[in-house]
Amino acid sequence: MPDEAARPAGAPLYKQVEGLLRAQIEAGKHPVGTALPPEQDLAASLHVSRATVRSAIRVLAEDGLVKPTPGVGTLVVRSRTPARNSTLLGLTEDPRLTGLPSRARTLVAELCTPTPAVRELLALRDGERVLHLLRLRDLAGAPFTVIRSYVPEWVGLTPKDDFSGAIYDLIERSRKLHITHGHDTVAARLATAEETDVLEIAPATPVLTIRRTSYVEPNRPVEYAEAALRSDLYEYNVTLTRAGR
């Protein structure tokens, strides 16, 4: 049976198992990137049925802590329950990743002339330049997301700035601007050859993509970013409310 200290009193058996596994994941017994023991092994060690274990794992999966992966097992993808809110945060400061070992590396940082599409998205005039950034973020030691960002030169960032942290913080604290809102477009596609190489994934692997334009008042674009995220390590969650009739 699950440890007394880890299970809520009077809770259904599957909730007791879920509480124990959750506590073990948060304590690091099952680190991010590793698989939980097979269902039959968990059932035997906890003296419960496989159906009970399966129900417990389903709850953990719904909460975003684990992800059943064919050929691998139940992979631990996070150590904390994802925060489900619609607060605008930078693509490298997602609260669902809080507590996980992570680092960001800048692969490209250069001032350049934007493409017509980027110029239009950032509402720039002909001749205005952008800071082009390409950054790779690792999660628990594994390449997780590659982010290509374009920031208008008028913002004041330079290729020599430190981009290892959140770019929103750099824009707001260093340049005294306040980012008010953003617009996301979420899609899925096959990884490009460059993404396959940088993210260390197999060719033709699906990736989750987020295209975002962020704004300062009065509705002035301050960054356009395109992120490709490993679909085996990330889910995009948002809570929606239905207006009353």
MDAnalysis code that builds the backbone (N, CA, C; Angstrom):
import MDAnalysis as mda
import numpy as np

u = mda.Universe.empty(735, n_residues=245, atom_resindex=np.repeat(np.arange(245), 3), trajectory=True)
u.add_TopologyAttr("name", ["N", "CA", "C"] * 245)
u.add_TopologyAttr("resid", np.arange(1, 246))
u.add_TopologyAttr("resname", ["MET", "PRO", "ASP", "GLU", "ALA", "ALA", "ARG", "PRO", "ALA", "GLY", "ALA", "PRO", "LEU", "TYR", "LYS", "GLN", "VAL", "GLU", "GLY", "LEU", "LEU", "ARG", "ALA", "GLN", "ILE", "GLU", "ALA", "GLY", "LYS", "HIS", "PRO", "VAL", "GLY", "THR", "ALA", "LEU", "PRO", "PRO", "GLU", "GLN", "ASP", "LEU", "ALA", "ALA", "SER", "LEU", "HIS", "VAL", "SER", "ARG", "ALA", "THR", "VAL", "ARG", "SER", "ALA", "ILE", "ARG", "VAL", "LEU", "ALA", "GLU", "ASP", "GLY", "LEU", "VAL", "LYS", "PRO", "THR", "PRO", "GLY", "VAL", "GLY", "THR", "LEU", "VAL", "VAL", "ARG", "SER", "ARG", "THR", "PRO", "ALA", "ARG", "ASN", "SER", "THR", "LEU", "LEU", "GLY", "LEU", "THR", "GLU", "ASP", "PRO", "ARG", "LEU", "THR", "GLY", "LEU", "PRO", "SER", "ARG", "ALA", "ARG", "THR", "LEU", "VAL", "ALA", "GLU", "LEU", "CYS", "THR", "PRO", "THR", "PRO", "ALA", "VAL", "ARG", "GLU", "LEU", "LEU", "ALA", "LEU", "ARG", "ASP", "GLY", "GLU", "ARG", "VAL", "LEU", "HIS", "LEU", "LEU", "ARG", "LEU", "ARG", "ASP", "LEU", "ALA", "GLY", "ALA", "PRO", "PHE", "THR", "VAL", "ILE", "ARG", "SER", "TYR", "VAL", "PRO", "GLU", "TRP", "VAL", "GLY", "LEU", "THR", "PRO", "LYS", "ASP", "ASP", "PHE", "SER", "GLY", "ALA", "ILE", "TYR", "ASP", "LEU", "ILE", "GLU", "ARG", "SER", "ARG", "LYS", "LEU", "HIS", "ILE", "THR", "HIS", "GLY", "HIS", "ASP", "THR", "VAL", "ALA", "ALA", "ARG", "LEU", "ALA", "THR", "ALA", "GLU", "GLU", "THR", "ASP", "VAL", "LEU", "GLU", "ILE", "ALA", "PRO", "ALA", "THR", "PRO", "VAL", "LEU", "THR", "ILE", "ARG", "ARG", "THR", "SER", "TYR", "VAL", "GLU", "PRO", "ASN", "ARG", "PRO", "VAL", "GLU", "TYR", "ALA", "GLU", "ALA", "ALA", "LEU", "ARG", "SER", "ASP", "LEU", "TYR", "GLU", "TYR", "ASN", "VAL", "THR", "LEU", "THR", "ARG", "ALA", "GLY", "ARG"])
u.atoms.positions = np.array([
    [0.854, -1.205, 0.000],
    [0.000, 0.000, 0.000],
    [0.887, 1.252, 0.000],
    [0.401, 2.372, -0.551],
    [1.167, 3.595, -0.531],
    [1.461, 4.070, 0.879],
    [2.578, 4.794, 1.027],
    [3.014, 5.341, 2.301],
    [1.907, 6.196, 2.918],
    [1.693, 6.033, 4.227],
    [0.624, 6.753, 4.928],
    [0.795, 8.261, 4.804],
    [2.064, 8.733, 4.855],
    [2.299, 10.178, 4.837],
    [2.012, 10.794, 3.481],
    [1.984, 9.969, 2.441],
    [1.825, 10.502, 1.091],
    [0.401, 10.422, 0.587],
    [-0.482, 9.754, 1.323],
    [-1.831, 9.568, 0.797],
    [-2.859, 10.337, 1.612],
    [-3.814, 10.980, 0.961],
    [-4.874, 11.683, 1.682],
    [-5.788, 10.689, 2.381],
    [-6.167, 11.028, 3.590],
    [-7.028, 10.132, 4.349],
    [-8.360, 9.949, 3.646],
    [-8.795, 8.721, 3.515],
    [-10.081, 8.426, 2.923],
    [-10.133, 8.573, 1.422],
    [-8.995, 8.845, 0.779],
    [-8.990, 9.030, -0.669],
    [-9.122, 7.688, -1.360],
    [-9.707, 7.661, -2.575],
    [-9.758, 6.412, -3.346],
    [-8.350, 5.864, -3.546],
    [-8.258, 4.566, -3.753],
    [-6.958, 3.914, -3.836],
    [-6.103, 4.494, -4.957],
    [-6.715, 4.759, -6.121],
    [-5.911, 5.283, -7.227],
    [-5.357, 6.668, -6.901],
    [-6.130, 7.451, -6.077],
    [-5.643, 8.771, -5.671],
    [-4.481, 8.641, -4.694],
    [-4.507, 7.601, -3.869],
    [-3.396, 7.361, -2.963],
    [-2.121, 7.051, -3.757],
    [-2.283, 6.201, -4.782],
    [-1.130, 5.854, -5.621],
    [-0.650, 7.092, -6.384],
    [-1.590, 7.852, -6.908],
    [-1.233, 9.075, -7.640],
    [-0.489, 10.047, -6.726],
    [-0.955, 10.198, -5.471],
    [-0.295, 11.096, -4.525],
    [1.114, 10.645, -4.209],
    [1.309, 9.347, -4.077],
    [2.635, 8.814, -3.785],
    [3.579, 9.053, -4.962],
    [3.124, 8.729, -6.189],
    [3.972, 8.916, -7.366],
    [4.291, 10.395, -7.570],
    [3.299, 11.250, -7.326],
    [3.526, 12.690, -7.461],
    [4.611, 13.155, -6.488],
    [4.512, 12.690, -5.243],
    [5.505, 13.066, -4.233],
    [6.893, 12.563, -4.616],
    [6.959, 11.355, -5.168],
    [8.254, 10.806, -5.586],
    [8.849, 11.605, -6.740],
    [8.003, 12.023, -7.679],
    [8.481, 12.822, -8.813],
    [8.993, 14.176, -8.319],
    [8.230, 14.819, -7.441],
    [8.639, 16.125, -6.926],
    [9.916, 16.024, -6.103],
    [10.120, 14.884, -5.436],
    [11.317, 14.693, -4.618],
    [12.523, 14.269, -5.450],
    [12.314, 13.988, -6.732],
    [13.426, 13.609, -7.587],
    [13.718, 12.125, -7.658],
    [12.867, 11.305, -7.052],
    [13.090, 9.864, -7.138],
    [12.938, 9.374, -8.564],
    [12.029, 9.997, -9.298],
    [11.860, 9.716, -10.728],
    [12.177, 11.017, -11.468],
    [13.423, 11.238, -11.858],
    [13.829, 12.522, -12.453],
    [13.168, 12.762, -13.812],
    [13.081, 14.033, -14.175],
    [12.582, 14.409, -15.492],
    [13.469, 13.769, -16.560],
    [12.815, 13.190, -17.556],
    [13.543, 12.538, -18.640],
    [13.683, 11.041, -18.467],
    [13.300, 10.531, -17.289],
    [13.346, 9.084, -17.060],
    [11.926, 8.528, -17.103],
    [11.824, 7.219, -17.184],
    [10.520, 6.565, -17.236],
    [10.149, 6.015, -15.867],
    [8.861, 6.050, -15.551],
    [8.378, 5.386, -14.344],
    [8.560, 3.877, -14.491],
    [8.636, 3.142, -13.383],
    [8.668, 1.684, -13.486],
    [7.434, 1.172, -14.234],
    [7.502, 0.028, -14.884],
    [6.339, -0.523, -15.594],
    [5.139, -0.678, -14.663],
    [3.958, -0.621, -15.239],
    [2.730, -0.707, -14.445],
    [2.703, -1.954, -13.578],
    [3.117, -3.092, -14.171],
    [3.056, -4.324, -13.388],
    [4.005, -4.298, -12.192],
    [5.167, -3.630, -12.347],
    [6.110, -3.526, -11.233],
    [5.562, -2.607, -10.143],
    [4.957, -1.494, -10.553],
    [4.367, -0.594, -9.567],
    [3.220, -1.277, -8.830],
    [2.401, -1.995, -9.580],
    [1.269, -2.691, -8.955],
    [1.755, -3.705, -7.925],
    [2.807, -4.436, -8.278],
    [3.331, -5.452, -7.360],
    [3.944, -4.823, -6.113],
    [4.698, -3.738, -6.297],
    [5.374, -3.122, -5.148],
    [4.405, -2.399, -4.222],
    [3.288, -1.916, -4.780],
    [2.312, -1.180, -3.980],
    [1.130, -2.038, -3.548],
    [1.110, -3.290, -4.008],
    [0.051, -4.227, -3.652],
    [-1.323, -3.711, -4.085],
    [-1.366, -3.228, -5.332],
    [-2.626, -2.778, -5.923],
    [-2.746, -3.390, -7.312],
    [-3.887, -3.201, -7.943],
    [-4.072, -3.739, -9.284],
    [-3.431, -2.823, -10.335],
    [-3.206, -3.399, -11.513],
    [-2.664, -2.590, -12.608],
    [-3.667, -1.515, -13.026],
    [-4.962, -1.823, -12.903],
    [-5.984, -0.828, -13.245],
    [-5.880, 0.390, -12.325],
    [-5.575, 0.152, -11.043],
    [-5.410, 1.254, -10.102],
    [-4.210, 2.110, -10.480],
    [-3.107, 1.442, -10.809],
    [-1.904, 2.169, -11.226],
    [-2.179, 2.959, -12.503],
    [-2.886, 2.336, -13.439],
    [-3.182, 2.995, -14.712],
    [-4.020, 4.261, -14.483],
    [-4.995, 4.179, -13.557],
    [-5.823, 5.355, -13.250],
    [-4.985, 6.456, -12.609],
    [-4.064, 6.064, -11.747],
    [-3.198, 7.058, -11.097],
    [-2.307, 7.755, -12.123],
    [-1.759, 6.974, -13.042],
    [-0.885, 7.554, -14.071],
    [-1.675, 8.462, -15.000],
    [-2.927, 8.107, -15.274],
    [-3.743, 8.948, -16.129],
    [-3.922, 10.335, -15.519],
    [-4.112, 10.417, -14.202],
    [-4.254, 11.711, -13.532],
    [-2.956, 12.515, -13.654],
    [-1.825, 11.842, -13.452],
    [-0.542, 12.525, -13.571],
    [-0.317, 13.033, -14.987],
    [-0.771, 12.251, -15.970],
    [-0.634, 12.669, -17.367],
    [-1.523, 13.875, -17.650],
    [-2.738, 13.863, -17.117],
    [-3.654, 14.993, -17.316],
    [-3.102, 16.264, -16.664],
    [-2.339, 16.101, -15.595],
    [-1.734, 17.245, -14.915],
    [-0.406, 17.656, -15.545],
    [0.032, 16.934, -16.565],
    [1.232, 17.324, -17.287],
    [2.544, 16.895, -16.678],
    [2.518, 15.968, -15.705],
    [3.763, 15.517, -15.086],
    [4.412, 14.377, -15.862],
    [3.604, 13.523, -16.446],
    [4.133, 12.379, -17.181],
    [3.468, 12.298, -18.545],
    [4.114, 11.539, -19.440],
    [3.557, 11.371, -20.776],
    [3.842, 9.949, -21.254],
    [2.787, 9.117, -21.435],
    [2.989, 7.785, -21.989],
    [3.610, 7.886, -23.375],
    [4.720, 7.195, -23.577],
    [5.458, 7.281, -24.836],
    [5.690, 5.884, -25.379],
    [5.131, 5.575, -26.565],
    [5.303, 4.234, -27.135],
    [6.780, 3.864, -27.266],
    [7.094, 2.648, -26.844],
    [8.453, 2.161, -26.941],
    [9.365, 2.611, -25.822],
    [8.895, 3.541, -24.987],
    [9.712, 4.063, -23.890],
    [9.070, 3.767, -22.542],
    [7.758, 3.966, -22.448],
    [7.051, 3.803, -21.184],
    [6.414, 5.115, -20.786],
    [6.185, 5.294, -19.503],
    [5.605, 6.540, -19.002],
    [6.736, 7.475, -18.626],
    [6.974, 8.463, -19.480],
    [8.103, 9.374, -19.319],
    [7.735, 10.520, -18.387],
    [8.612, 10.820, -17.427],
    [8.434, 11.973, -16.543],
    [8.895, 13.212, -17.310],
    [7.977, 14.165, -17.537],
    [8.316, 15.350, -18.327],
    [8.377, 16.624, -17.498],
    [7.803, 16.606, -16.285],
    [7.878, 17.769, -15.408],
    [7.862, 17.301, -13.966],
    [8.401, 18.149, -13.071],
    [8.399, 17.797, -11.656],
    [7.336, 18.553, -10.866],
    [6.660, 19.475, -11.520],
    [5.597, 20.239, -10.867],
    [4.386, 20.285, -11.784],
    [3.199, 20.413, -11.207],
    [1.984, 20.530, -12.000],
    [2.026, 21.804, -12.817],
    [1.706, 21.738, -14.120],
    [1.731, 22.943, -14.948],
    [0.769, 23.997, -14.431],
    [1.193, 25.240, -14.531],
    [0.303, 26.354, -14.209],
    [-0.548, 26.637, -15.434],
    [-1.844, 26.640, -15.271],
    [-2.734, 26.860, -16.412],
    [-3.355, 28.253, -16.300],
    [-2.737, 29.218, -16.958],
    [-3.278, 30.563, -16.970],
    [-2.923, 31.219, -18.283],
    [-3.447, 32.403, -18.495],
    [-3.224, 33.076, -19.754],
    [-2.341, 34.306, -19.600],
    [-1.539, 34.373, -18.533],
    [-0.632, 35.484, -18.344],
    [0.442, 35.453, -19.417],
    [0.747, 36.636, -19.986],
    [1.757, 36.713, -21.026],
    [3.138, 36.619, -20.405],
    [3.874, 35.580, -20.774],
    [5.242, 35.378, -20.315],
    [6.119, 35.102, -21.518],
    [7.412, 35.342, -21.354],
    [8.329, 35.050, -22.436],
    [8.354, 33.563, -22.744],
    [8.773, 33.236, -23.965],
    [8.775, 31.841, -24.379],
    [9.823, 31.016, -23.642],
    [10.712, 31.671, -22.883],
    [11.688, 30.930, -22.094],
    [11.429, 31.041, -20.601],
    [10.259, 31.577, -20.199],
    [9.970, 31.714, -18.769],
    [8.629, 31.099, -18.399],
    [8.246, 30.028, -19.090],
    [6.980, 29.343, -18.846],
    [6.966, 28.764, -17.437],
    [5.925, 29.065, -16.611],
    [5.874, 28.543, -15.242],
    [5.775, 27.031, -15.187],
    [5.371, 26.365, -16.266],
    [5.287, 24.912, -16.272],
    [6.663, 24.275, -16.189],
    [7.714, 25.084, -16.406],
    [9.068, 24.561, -16.381],
    [9.783, 24.905, -15.085],
    [9.089, 25.576, -14.150],
    [9.706, 26.010, -12.908],
    [10.276, 24.827, -12.132],
    [11.499, 24.995, -11.631],
    [12.114, 23.964, -10.815],
    [12.925, 22.953, -11.587],
    [12.885, 23.010, -12.911],
    [13.652, 22.076, -13.714],
    [14.990, 22.692, -14.084],
    [16.069, 21.898, -14.084],
    [17.359, 22.433, -14.512],
    [17.297, 22.853, -15.969],
    [17.690, 24.077, -16.253],
    [17.538, 24.610, -17.598],
    [18.634, 25.623, -17.886],
    [18.975, 25.767, -19.156],
    [19.913, 26.802, -19.573],
    [19.567, 27.218, -20.991],
    [19.892, 28.463, -21.314],
    [19.646, 28.982, -22.656],
    [20.980, 29.366, -23.285],
    [21.148, 29.026, -24.544],
    [22.369, 29.365, -25.275],
    [22.014, 30.200, -26.491],
    [22.775, 31.240, -26.741],
    [22.571, 32.083, -27.914],
    [23.417, 31.539, -29.061],
    [22.753, 31.153, -30.131],
    [23.444, 30.607, -31.297],
    [23.745, 31.691, -32.321],
    [22.840, 32.668, -32.431],
    [23.008, 33.778, -33.371],
    [22.524, 35.049, -32.694],
    [23.279, 36.149, -32.841],
    [22.862, 37.470, -32.376],
    [23.453, 38.477, -33.347],
    [22.603, 39.098, -34.167],
    [23.099, 39.987, -35.206],
    [22.049, 41.020, -35.574],
    [22.518, 42.200, -35.970],
    [21.629, 43.214, -36.526],
    [21.547, 42.996, -38.031],
    [20.322, 43.010, -38.565],
    [20.169, 42.725, -39.986],
    [18.913, 43.408, -40.524],
    [18.789, 43.365, -41.835],
    [17.585, 43.877, -42.491],
    [16.512, 42.793, -42.461],
    [15.313, 43.086, -41.981],
    [14.277, 42.049, -41.881],
    [13.705, 41.694, -43.240],
    [13.111, 40.524, -43.312],
    [12.370, 40.152, -44.511],
    [11.112, 41.009, -44.582],
    [10.481, 41.110, -45.748],
    [9.239, 41.884, -45.837],
    [8.174, 41.408, -44.854],
    [8.084, 40.092, -44.633],
    [7.072, 39.567, -43.714],
    [7.338, 40.026, -42.285],
    [8.596, 39.944, -41.837],
    [8.945, 40.384, -40.482],
    [8.778, 41.891, -40.360],
    [9.144, 42.637, -41.401],
    [8.979, 44.091, -41.371],
    [7.514, 44.461, -41.157],
    [6.633, 43.727, -41.841],
    [5.205, 44.018, -41.694],
    [4.711, 43.658, -40.301],
    [5.138, 42.520, -39.772],
    [4.702, 42.099, -38.441],
    [5.144, 43.081, -37.363],
    [6.317, 43.694, -37.552],
    [6.850, 44.623, -36.564],
    [6.534, 46.077, -36.898],
    [5.753, 46.278, -37.955],
    [5.328, 47.627, -38.356],
    [6.519, 48.565, -38.533],
    [7.537, 48.099, -39.251],
    [8.753, 48.883, -39.470],
    [8.716, 49.576, -40.826],
    [9.466, 50.652, -40.931],
    [9.620, 51.343, -42.202],
    [10.789, 50.744, -42.979],
    [10.813, 50.988, -44.260],
    [11.935, 50.545, -45.080],
    [13.223, 51.125, -44.519],
    [14.243, 50.272, -44.425],
    [15.541, 50.722, -43.929],
    [15.754, 50.470, -42.451],
    [14.678, 50.243, -41.685],
    [14.834, 49.942, -40.254],
    [15.333, 48.508, -40.082],
    [16.255, 48.328, -39.160],
    [16.855, 47.016, -38.931],
    [16.251, 46.352, -37.690],
    [16.572, 45.065, -37.558],
    [16.121, 44.301, -36.392],
    [17.317, 43.563, -35.792],
    [17.194, 43.253, -34.511],
    [18.129, 42.329, -33.878],
    [17.580, 40.926, -34.084],
    [18.348, 40.093, -34.758],
    [17.947, 38.709, -35.028],
    [18.654, 37.805, -34.026],
    [17.865, 37.052, -33.275],
    [18.402, 36.127, -32.273],
    [17.966, 34.715, -32.590],
    [18.867, 33.759, -32.370],
    [18.524, 32.344, -32.419],
    [19.055, 31.739, -31.139],
    [18.131, 31.245, -30.307],
    [18.516, 30.718, -29.003],
    [18.016, 29.285, -28.836],
    [18.805, 28.499, -28.132],
    [18.448, 27.111, -27.822],
    [18.318, 26.982, -26.321],
    [17.193, 26.410, -25.892],
    [17.018, 26.170, -24.463],
    [17.040, 24.683, -24.182],
    [17.868, 24.294, -23.210],
    [17.916, 22.919, -22.734],
    [16.982, 22.766, -21.549],
    [16.419, 21.584, -21.400],
    [15.550, 21.271, -20.269],
    [16.004, 19.944, -19.693],
    [16.445, 19.980, -18.433],
    [16.949, 18.776, -17.771],
    [18.044, 18.112, -18.614],
    [18.877, 18.954, -19.243],
    [20.007, 18.443, -19.998],
    [19.707, 18.053, -21.428],
    [18.450, 18.145, -21.855],
    [18.072, 17.760, -23.221],
    [17.646, 18.992, -24.005],
    [18.060, 19.124, -25.274],
    [17.585, 20.236, -26.091],
    [16.065, 20.232, -26.124],
    [15.463, 21.393, -25.848],
    [14.017, 21.455, -25.636],
    [13.304, 22.341, -26.659],
    [13.809, 23.545, -26.856],
    [13.171, 24.457, -27.804],
    [14.203, 25.356, -28.448],
    [13.984, 25.664, -29.705],
    [14.815, 26.634, -30.414],
    [13.918, 27.809, -30.774],
    [14.378, 29.023, -30.451],
    [13.559, 30.231, -30.595],
    [14.292, 31.236, -31.478],
    [13.615, 31.656, -32.531],
    [14.144, 32.697, -33.408],
    [13.346, 33.980, -33.137],
    [14.051, 35.032, -32.731],
    [13.394, 36.281, -32.350],
    [13.892, 37.430, -33.206],
    [12.979, 38.395, -33.407],
    [13.312, 39.623, -34.124],
    [12.843, 40.795, -33.279],
    [13.759, 41.668, -32.903],
    [13.459, 42.824, -32.061],
    [13.870, 44.082, -32.822],
    [12.974, 45.058, -32.987],
    [13.331, 46.284, -33.711],
    [14.564, 46.951, -33.104],
    [15.396, 47.516, -33.966],
    [16.619, 48.158, -33.488],
    [16.317, 49.311, -32.545],
    [15.146, 49.977, -32.729],
    [14.819, 51.120, -31.884],
    [14.677, 50.745, -30.414],
    [14.447, 49.450, -30.136],
    [14.316, 49.011, -28.735],
    [15.632, 49.233, -27.989],
    [16.755, 49.077, -28.682],
    [18.043, 49.363, -28.065],
    [18.864, 48.158, -27.666],
    [18.383, 46.943, -27.919],
    [19.188, 45.758, -27.630],
    [20.300, 45.639, -28.670],
    [21.421, 45.057, -28.258],
    [22.549, 44.882, -29.165],
    [23.000, 43.432, -29.134],
    [23.755, 42.990, -30.146],
    [24.247, 41.601, -30.154],
    [25.140, 41.259, -28.974],
    [25.662, 42.266, -28.284],
    [26.569, 42.021, -27.160],
    [25.825, 41.826, -25.839],
    [24.511, 42.035, -25.821],
    [23.743, 41.852, -24.590],
    [23.717, 40.381, -24.177],
    [23.397, 40.149, -22.904],
    [23.297, 38.792, -22.361],
    [21.869, 38.284, -22.563],
    [21.721, 37.283, -23.416],
    [20.391, 36.747, -23.721],
    [20.158, 35.377, -23.083],
    [20.904, 35.075, -22.028],
    [20.734, 33.774, -21.368],
    [19.465, 33.732, -20.519],
    [18.922, 34.893, -20.170],
    [17.691, 34.933, -19.383],
    [16.489, 35.219, -20.250],
    [15.441, 35.733, -19.637],
    [14.201, 36.033, -20.354],
    [14.350, 37.345, -21.103],
    [14.051, 37.338, -22.389],
    [14.206, 38.546, -23.191],
    [13.211, 39.627, -22.767],
    [12.043, 39.232, -22.239],
    [11.091, 40.230, -21.750],
    [11.708, 41.046, -20.615],
    [12.411, 40.370, -19.715],
    [13.061, 41.082, -18.615],
    [14.091, 42.065, -19.147],
    [14.837, 41.648, -20.154],
    [15.862, 42.512, -20.729],
    [15.232, 43.751, -21.359],
    [14.154, 43.552, -22.073],
    [13.475, 44.683, -22.714],
    [12.871, 45.622, -21.672],
    [12.219, 45.052, -20.661],
    [11.491, 45.883, -19.703],
    [12.410, 46.561, -18.691],
    [13.375, 45.811, -18.150],
    [14.227, 46.379, -17.103],
    [15.336, 47.248, -17.676],
    [15.920, 46.807, -18.776],
    [17.045, 47.550, -19.329],
    [16.604, 48.693, -20.219],
    [15.476, 48.518, -20.928],
    [15.056, 49.535, -21.891],
    [13.835, 50.332, -21.426],
    [13.379, 50.059, -20.205],
    [12.287, 50.840, -19.606],
    [11.016, 50.830, -20.455],
    [10.716, 49.675, -21.023],
    [9.486, 49.500, -21.781],
    [8.587, 48.520, -21.036],
    [7.286, 48.632, -21.232],
    [6.352, 47.711, -20.581],
    [5.578, 46.944, -21.641],
    [5.809, 45.639, -21.680],
    [5.109, 44.785, -22.642],
    [3.702, 44.521, -22.108],
    [2.703, 44.887, -22.887],
    [1.321, 44.839, -22.406],
    [0.545, 43.610, -22.859],
    [0.815, 43.128, -24.063],
    [0.037, 41.996, -24.552],
    [0.765, 41.349, -25.724],
    [0.257, 40.200, -26.130],
    [0.859, 39.477, -27.241],
    [-0.182, 38.620, -27.934],
    [0.167, 38.183, -29.112],
    [-0.726, 37.316, -29.890],
    [0.039, 36.071, -30.295],
    [-0.499, 34.902, -29.942],
    [0.123, 33.613, -30.253],
    [-0.630, 32.888, -31.362],
    [0.129, 32.214, -32.203],
    [-0.424, 31.255, -33.149],
    [0.280, 29.935, -32.895],
    [-0.489, 28.907, -32.534],
    [0.071, 27.600, -32.182],
    [-0.270, 26.607, -33.282],
    [0.722, 25.837, -33.699],
    [0.513, 24.859, -34.765],
    [1.460, 23.685, -34.558],
    [1.350, 22.714, -35.441],
    [2.255, 21.560, -35.430],
    [2.719, 21.310, -36.858],
    [3.968, 20.898, -36.994],
    [4.522, 20.584, -38.307],
    [5.733, 19.688, -38.107],
    [6.317, 19.232, -39.206],
    [7.538, 18.448, -39.135],
    [8.728, 19.387, -38.937],
    [9.699, 18.926, -38.194],
    [10.883, 19.733, -37.921],
    [11.668, 19.978, -39.206],
    [12.253, 21.176, -39.308],
    [13.150, 21.460, -40.424],
    [14.481, 20.754, -40.198],
    [15.316, 20.747, -41.217],
    [16.633, 20.118, -41.081],
    [17.444, 20.796, -39.983],
    [17.361, 22.140, -39.902],
    [18.088, 22.867, -38.869],
    [17.572, 22.504, -37.482],
    [16.246, 22.421, -37.321],
    [15.667, 22.083, -36.024],
    [16.000, 20.651, -35.638],
    [15.991, 19.757, -36.615],
    [16.360, 18.363, -36.349],
    [17.759, 18.276, -35.763],
    [18.668, 19.065, -36.321],
    [20.057, 19.048, -35.867],
    [20.201, 19.672, -34.483],
    [19.595, 20.849, -34.297],
    [19.769, 21.580, -33.049],
    [19.059, 20.894, -31.882],
    [17.846, 20.365, -32.135],
    [17.066, 19.731, -31.075],
    [17.434, 18.260, -30.864],
    [18.315, 17.754, -31.724],
    [18.780, 16.359, -31.616],
    [17.605, 15.384, -31.658],
    [16.774, 15.548, -32.689],
    [15.640, 14.661, -32.885],
    [15.746, 14.008, -34.255],
    [14.980, 12.956, -34.458],
    [15.030, 12.232, -35.728],
    [14.395, 13.057, -36.841],
    [14.841, 12.859, -38.074],
    [14.215, 13.559, -39.201],
    [12.713, 13.276, -39.254],
    [11.960, 14.275, -39.701],
    [10.506, 14.176, -39.851],
    [9.783, 14.023, -38.511],
    [10.429, 14.404, -37.403],
    [9.766, 14.392, -36.104],
    [8.821, 15.593, -35.989],
    [7.594, 15.398, -35.497],
    [6.690, 16.543, -35.316],
    [7.193, 17.469, -34.205],
    [7.040, 18.772, -34.398],
    [7.340, 19.760, -33.368],
    [6.126, 20.657, -33.186],
    [5.985, 21.188, -31.989],
    [4.958, 22.182, -31.708],
    [5.567, 23.550, -31.994],
    [4.860, 24.394, -32.710],
    [5.380, 25.720, -33.024],
    [4.497, 26.791, -32.415],
    [5.144, 27.844, -31.939],
    [4.444, 29.012, -31.418],
    [5.012, 30.234, -32.120],
    [4.148, 30.975, -32.793],
    [4.544, 32.243, -33.410],
    [3.893, 33.362, -32.596],
    [4.708, 34.297, -32.129],
    [4.192, 35.315, -31.213],
    [4.663, 36.708, -31.614],
    [3.722, 37.641, -31.585],
    [4.050, 39.057, -31.697],
    [3.685, 39.715, -30.366],
    [4.650, 40.401, -29.760],
    [4.441, 41.068, -28.474],
    [4.426, 42.575, -28.672],
    [3.664, 43.265, -27.803],
    [3.418, 44.685, -28.011],
    [3.671, 45.499, -26.744],
    [4.061, 46.755, -26.968],
    [4.045, 47.768, -25.922],
    [2.996, 48.793, -26.328],
    [2.582, 49.622, -25.384],
    [1.610, 50.665, -25.710],
    [2.272, 51.738, -26.572],
    [1.583, 52.338, -27.516],
    [0.175, 52.072, -27.861],
    [0.081, 51.074, -29.012],
    [-0.004, 49.815, -28.684],
    [-0.161, 48.741, -29.661],
    [0.994, 48.700, -30.664],
    [2.216, 48.899, -30.147],
    [3.400, 48.924, -31.003],
    [4.160, 47.605, -30.868],
    [4.394, 46.892, -31.969],
    [5.111, 45.608, -31.889],
    [6.538, 45.812, -31.388],
    [6.946, 44.959, -30.445],
    [8.278, 45.077, -29.867],
    [9.111, 43.807, -30.063],
    [8.464, 42.699, -30.430],
    [9.201, 41.463, -30.720],
    [8.313, 40.534, -31.542],
    [8.923, 39.867, -32.490],
    [8.264, 38.754, -33.172],
    [9.149, 37.541, -32.977],
    [8.560, 36.423, -32.537],
    [9.336, 35.229, -32.235],
    [8.666, 33.993, -32.812],
    [9.496, 33.059, -33.228],
    [9.031, 31.760, -33.701],
    [9.763, 30.684, -32.896],
    [9.007, 29.856, -32.195],
    [9.598, 28.809, -31.371],
    [9.189, 27.436, -31.894],
    [10.142, 26.526, -31.932],
    [9.865, 25.127, -32.257],
    [10.205, 24.304, -31.020],
    [9.210, 23.603, -30.488],
    [9.375, 22.867, -29.242],
    [9.223, 21.372, -29.483],
    [10.022, 20.598, -28.785],
    [9.919, 19.139, -28.885],
    [8.565, 18.683, -28.372],
    [7.832, 17.989, -29.214],
    [6.479, 17.579, -28.854],
    [6.455, 16.475, -27.809],
    [7.590, 15.810, -27.587],
    [7.622, 14.761, -26.564],
    [7.895, 15.320, -25.176],
    [8.185, 16.618, -25.081],
    [8.517, 17.209, -23.788],
    [7.616, 18.377, -23.406],
    [6.662, 18.735, -24.269],
    [5.882, 19.927, -23.977],
    [4.451, 19.787, -24.467],
    [3.534, 20.344, -23.686],
    [2.141, 20.484, -24.086],
    [1.732, 21.930, -23.838],
    [0.913, 22.465, -24.716],
    [0.444, 23.842, -24.571],
    [-0.932, 23.801, -23.918],
    [-1.016, 24.292, -22.676],
    [-2.259, 24.247, -21.919],
    [-2.770, 25.654, -21.665],
    [-4.068, 25.843, -21.790],
    [-4.677, 27.124, -21.471],
    [-6.092, 26.872, -20.962],
    [-6.495, 27.651, -19.974],
    [-7.851, 27.527, -19.442],
    [-8.756, 28.558, -20.104],
    [-9.886, 28.108, -20.613],
    [-10.831, 28.990, -21.292],
    [-12.119, 29.071, -20.474],
    [-12.708, 30.250, -20.434],
    [-13.979, 30.426, -19.743],
    [-15.067, 30.720, -20.753],
    [-16.268, 30.254, -20.463],
    [-17.408, 30.471, -21.355],
    [-18.266, 31.599, -20.807],
    [-18.482, 32.590, -21.618],
    [-19.275, 33.724, -21.165],
    [-20.706, 33.302, -20.887],
    [-21.290, 33.905, -19.868],
    [-22.672, 33.587, -19.537],
    [-23.632, 34.047, -20.613],
    [-24.739, 33.328, -20.720],
    [-25.720, 33.710, -21.752],
    [-26.823, 34.540, -21.124],
])
